[in-house]
Amino acid sequence: MKTLLTPGVCLLAVAVLLHTGLIAPSPAVVSYAFYGALVAGLMLAWRFHSTRIFSALLVVFLAQQAISYFSAGHVPLSLAGTKALAVIGVLLPLDFVLLSFEKEKGFTASSLAPIALLLFVESVIVAVICRPDPLVSAARAAHHALSPAPLAFAVQLAFAASAVVLLIRYFLFHRPVESGLLWALAASFLALRFGGVGRIPSVYFASAAFLLAGSIVETSYLLAYHDELTTLPSRRAFYDALLRLESPYSIAMLDIDHFKRCNDTYGHDTGDQVLRMVASRLARVSGGGEAYRCGGEEFAILFSGKTTAEVLDHLEKLRADIESSSLRLRGPDRRQETRGPDRRNQRQRGRIQTGHVIRQLSRETPSSELSVTASIGVATSKLHSPPEEVIQAADKALYRAKAAGRNRVETASSPRRLRAKSAGIA
């Protein structure tokens, strides 16, 4: 939610400061801010290979330039400027939605050509629709300028529908790009709402450019500190969190049992689904724990200010939650099953082999659901003990859990009695 709400709070702060008169930047300062944010955003987008943000910045730039050109930079708007405001008010949100669905393809000629063609066609459309009409008298144009119409219903509908689409896509994928596009769309709407030209609209256009550039920084942060597959914090975030810990604290190391066998049997796509399923249980671990993916099928949980005795019940609850969860398979993978004549021959060996045949056929039709289990080792820090020692103690406890039969929680202080486990692929 921070990724979604933080840009909105920044835009709200700009609006409050601007409309309450607490800040009154000069046109020169606003112009420098807009072009500075634009250039910085374009450079960041190029450096991080974000063609979508690069294209969105170009859309904002072309929109601002078109309105300024057809209105001759004057307020109230001329008839041509009002037309430009309406046309751009429909095209800009549609462009943002298209860019949201577009995949990152890098800065190659083949990937940039469709976007360049789209922007060129839209520029021609704006130029044709907004060209001055010699049949319109100067008096009619002057009257139109003195009584500018509000934003057309089509413009409001286009912005509202685009905002809904971007918001849905953000909740589906949790990517900063959708958040940046959403709030840049809101800033652009405010720029058009206040006339498209002048000090206030220029501030909102500059805010849109800043928000788009900020989404690149947020994306880079997430790639560095969050695991893309499971959305949990990554190993780097784990070690950063260790630097802020103060004794007492507990560290639990978790490993998915027989994960390599699961990958070999069902394929890596199913293995990724298993990782996401386990990560979803880890994300809601109780007891104030914070879960991290350290790599592969290994996870870590930090409990700040808690001892082993205080977190043991929460880890048992987590272990049971993972054990009781199941994954519905999309389709069985029979790459390792025997087929053809061998199966037919087994059916002809008589009643003595009937049981073997049934077991063989049951292996060829795996269950549509897959369950996994996890082994957990936990250790608590001692006075002035470095985090590395606590991690090593938790790892040793994890190895004991695996040696004792898996699907259990072991503490670093003393081995625990073997508990009953459910069978399954785990």
DABEL-V141886 format. One record per pair of residues at least 6 apart in sequence whose C-alpha atoms are under 6 Angstrom apart, sorted by the first residue. I is the first residue (numbers start at 1). GAP is how many residues later the second one is. Records with the same first field share a line. If there is no record, write none. Layout:
I=GAP, GAP
//
This chain:
4=175
17=6
27=172
34=172
37=172, 173
38=171
41=172
42=12
45=9
49=57
52=47
67=14, 17
70=10, 11
71=6, 7, 10
76=69
77=68
78=67
79=62
80=50
83=47
84=46
89=66
90=65, 68
93=66, 69
105=6
166=12, 16
170=8
176=39, 43
177=38
180=31, 32, 35
184=24, 27
187=17, 21
188=17
191=10, 13
194=7
225=8, 9, 11, 12
226=6, 7, 8
227=6, 7
230=46, 49
232=60
233=59
234=58, 59
235=59
248=57, 133
249=54, 55, 56, 57, 131, 132
250=53, 56, 57, 129, 130
251=50, 51, 127, 128
252=48, 49, 125, 126
253=46, 47, 123, 124, 141
254=44, 45, 121, 122
255=42, 43, 119, 120
256=41, 118
257=116, 117, 169
258=168
263=8
266=67
282=9
286=28
289=12, 13, 14
290=11, 12
291=9, 10
292=7, 8
293=6
307=73
308=72
323=49, 50
326=44, 45
327=42, 43
328=40, 41
329=39, 40
372=53, 54
373=34, 53
374=33
375=26, 31, 32, 33
376=22, 33
377=17, 20, 21, 32, 33, 34
378=16, 33
379=11, 14, 15, 33
381=9
393=19
397=13, 14, 15
401=7, 9
//
